[in-house]
Amino acid sequence: SRVVPLTGSLNEIVFTLGLGEQVVARDVTATFEQAAGLPVVTRAHDVSAESVLSLKPTVVLADTTTGPAEAIGQIRDAGVPLVVLDPPKGL
């Protein structure tokens, strides 16, 4: 699998689940050590669809605040599975 999480929190979740080896890109806010060497494809919810698609992901993870909507639409239109989750809530 080639996973592209489009937010820092989704990057952390995927790595915490032990799936970090499948992650091929990161958000600029994913600054933890394991993700630091990955290419940045989104800058705080400013997604580059071209950058994402160039990595040939098998799944893209986003939250409902990820955008711009045009970029999310381009990813979806390219036929890449896109999982959109509600953003995590603080305690």
C-alpha positions as CSV (number, residue, x, y, z in Angstrom):
1,S,0.0,0.0,0.0
2,R,1.0,3.6,-0.6
3,V,-0.8,5.8,1.9
4,V,-0.9,9.6,1.7
5,P,-2.4,11.2,4.9
6,L,-3.2,14.9,4.2
7,T,-3.0,16.2,7.8
8,G,-0.4,16.0,10.5
9,S,-2.8,14.2,12.9
10,L,-3.7,11.6,10.3
11,N,0.0,11.0,9.7
12,E,0.5,10.5,13.4
13,I,-2.4,8.1,13.6
14,V,-1.1,5.9,10.7
15,F,2.3,5.8,12.2
16,T,0.9,5.0,15.7
17,L,-1.0,2.1,14.2
18,G,2.3,0.6,12.9
19,L,1.6,1.4,9.3
20,G,4.3,4.1,8.8
21,E,6.2,2.0,6.3
22,Q,3.2,2.4,3.9
23,V,3.2,6.2,4.2
24,V,4.7,7.9,1.1
25,A,4.1,11.6,1.9
26,R,3.2,14.0,4.7
27,D,1.6,17.3,5.7
28,V,4.0,20.1,6.6
29,T,2.8,19.8,10.2
30,A,3.9,16.2,10.5
31,T,7.3,17.0,11.9
32,F,7.9,13.9,14.1
33,E,11.1,12.0,13.4
34,Q,9.6,9.0,11.5
35,A,7.8,11.3,9.0
36,A,10.5,14.0,8.6
37,G,12.1,12.5,5.5
38,L,8.8,12.1,3.5
39,P,7.9,14.6,0.8
40,V,5.5,17.4,1.8
41,V,2.3,17.3,-0.3
42,T,0.1,19.7,1.7
43,R,0.8,22.8,3.7
44,A,-1.8,23.1,6.5
45,H,-4.8,22.2,4.4
46,D,-3.4,23.6,1.1
47,V,-3.3,20.3,-0.9
48,S,-1.4,19.9,-4.1
49,A,-3.3,17.3,-6.1
50,E,-0.5,17.0,-8.6
51,S,2.0,16.2,-5.9
52,V,-0.3,13.7,-4.3
53,L,-1.1,11.9,-7.6
54,S,2.6,11.9,-8.6
55,L,3.3,9.5,-5.7
56,K,0.8,7.0,-7.1
57,P,-1.1,6.4,-3.8
58,T,-3.3,3.4,-3.2
59,V,-5.3,5.4,-0.6
60,V,-5.5,9.0,0.5
61,L,-6.6,10.0,4.0
62,A,-8.2,13.4,4.6
63,D,-10.5,15.1,7.1
64,T,-13.5,17.2,6.4
65,T,-11.5,20.4,6.6
66,T,-8.9,19.4,4.0
67,G,-8.8,21.4,0.8
68,P,-9.1,23.2,-1.4
69,A,-12.1,21.3,-2.6
70,E,-10.8,21.4,-6.2
71,A,-7.7,19.4,-5.2
72,I,-9.8,16.9,-3.3
73,G,-12.0,16.5,-6.4
74,Q,-9.0,16.0,-8.6
75,I,-7.7,13.2,-6.4
76,R,-11.2,11.6,-6.3
77,D,-11.6,12.0,-10.1
78,A,-8.3,10.2,-10.7
79,G,-9.9,7.1,-9.2
80,V,-7.7,7.0,-6.0
81,P,-9.6,5.8,-3.0
82,L,-10.2,8.8,-0.7
83,V,-11.2,8.3,2.9
84,V,-12.6,11.5,4.5
85,L,-12.8,11.5,8.3
86,D,-14.1,14.0,10.9
87,P,-11.1,15.9,12.3
88,P,-9.9,14.7,15.7
89,K,-11.4,16.5,18.7
90,G,-9.4,17.6,21.7
91,L,-10.2,16.3,25.2
